[in-house]
Amino acid sequence: MKDALEALVSAESPSSDPAACAKAARALFDVIGRAPDQTVATGGREHYVWRWPGTPRVLLLGHLDTVWPAGTIDRWPFAVDGDRATGPGCFDMKAGLVVAGEALRSLDPIEGVTLVVNTDEELGSITSRALIESEARGAGATLVLEPGHGDAVKVARKGVGMYTLRVGGRAAHAGLEPENGVNAIVEAALQVPAIAAIADPARGTTVTPTMMSAGSARNVVPAEATVQIDVRVSTMAEAGRVDAALRDLTASLPGATIDVDGDLNRPPLERAMSERLYAFAREVGGGIGWVPGPAEVGGGSDGNFTAAMGVPTLDGLGGRGGGAHAEGEWIDLSSLPVRVAMLRGLIERIRRA
């Protein structure tokens, strides 16, 4: 598994480079043990599907893409110190793909399993969502190979919304007649506290202005501004409330205009959708020496899509480690055999249910 992880990490697969992801897929095919049954080309990139017939059907989800740009491996190569391995994408989530490959090889026969690996998860799975939802229809369960949360699996994930507030103003010379302009930057700045106030931390809801852009020149009253907004919600009810509140924002300056677009990119994975599978995980864990705890986290995954469809979903079955999306992310190699045993045990338990 260490060698398989090194091969995957060394095959760089930035989300922003579909050609690199397609090239890296050759290493992925080796890890899974064969070429996919279907390569789905959409939106200028490829996604991969392996199918083993049988019912009930268990859907495994993973992603090949990483947040790291091409060339990162040259300055930060895969390295191992004891049980600790580092390298771009090793934790999020190439170790999970290694776990999937090893678990599948340990099943004899492999029955009723579908594995989907996409290449745009870090971009919001824009081109692969339809594929994931199509493969989830009729599935008895979804198991997501994203990394675990320490020694816990992920029983709930927040939904993720991506919104843009666009401010319209009126340009004017900043020195000669600024009074004839409508300053889009000032209007945007007035909106930021109102945006942040929509959050409700007690309900697990965050609404965070994250990026702002405006202006064309130092001596021009800006006629346009945009504010990017990150939304995280634990329930669909909160998603609806936040969406309505953002669209109800009104301009403060005379002559300014406001428009909000965007939506919920990933619905929440609510805990009710994972309870039965989590009980299975604790049952399996009693026989392998790892009874996982439950974790509720703020980040989304492709499991959010399947849970929203009513498919029981359990996440965080990849390796133990840390530092996702950060320099020095790492994986505990000693955790991988235990995760393999858990994944295999869950597939077998689901099929007996």
Buried (B, 14 or more C-beta within 10 A) or exposed (E): BBEBBBBBBBBBBBBBBBEBBBEBBEBBBBBBEEBBEEEBEBEEBBBBBBBBEEEBBBBBBBBBBBBBEEEBBEEBEBEBEEEEBBBBBBBBBBBBBBBBBBBBBEBEEBBBBBBBBBBBBBBBBEBBBEBBBEBBEEBBBBBBBBBBBEBBBBBBBBBBBBBEBBBBBBBBEBEEEEEEBBBBBBBBBBBBEBBEEBBBEEEBBBBEBEEBEBBEEEEBBBBBBBBBBBBBBBBBEBBEBBBEBBEEBEBEBEEBBBEBEBEBBBBBBBBEBBBBBBEBBBEBBEEBEBBBBBBBBEBBBBBBBBBBBEBBBBBBBBBBBBBBEEEEBBBBBEBBEBBBBBBBBBBBBBBEE
